């Protein structure tokens, strides 16, 4: 079962420029640190009231970055928290009605997996590890 909306992630071509724009122009603040790993560069931003439901991601794989018209991949997609990602994915597979775009990605602090809805909109399922 979906527990909550974790954040909306915006896929960007130029990470530094977009981070500058969101912070200088729109007034977002960096929440935590910029993460750089095998997936690319990522950061979470927050509003002045502390809402941290926006993130920027520059994928390390150029095929996952949108072209200027945004046609290669969506420029953003919602990320939903689940309690037990493995069990949830198992139920989705059993239903037969969900397309999985990848295997579960294991990270130190979380697990994540991308799926698509019937109209090919991408969604991510996220489990925070404790």
Secondary structure as GFF3:
##gff-version 3
##sequence-region A 1 130
A	DSSP	beta_strand	2	11	.	.	.	ID=ss1
A	DSSP	alpha_helix	15	20	.	.	.	ID=ss2
A	DSSP	pi_helix	21	25	.	.	.	ID=ss3
A	DSSP	beta_strand	29	37	.	.	.	ID=ss4
A	DSSP	beta_strand	40	46	.	.	.	ID=ss5
A	DSSP	beta_strand	54	59	.	.	.	ID=ss6
A	DSSP	three_ten_helix	62	64	.	.	.	ID=ss7
A	DSSP	beta_strand	76	82	.	.	.	ID=ss8
A	DSSP	alpha_helix	85	95	.	.	.	ID=ss9
A	DSSP	beta_strand	99	100	.	.	.	ID=ss10
A	DSSP	beta_strand	105	106	.	.	.	ID=ss11
A	DSSP	beta_strand	110	116	.	.	.	ID=ss12
A	DSSP	beta_strand	122	128	.	.	.	ID=ss13
###
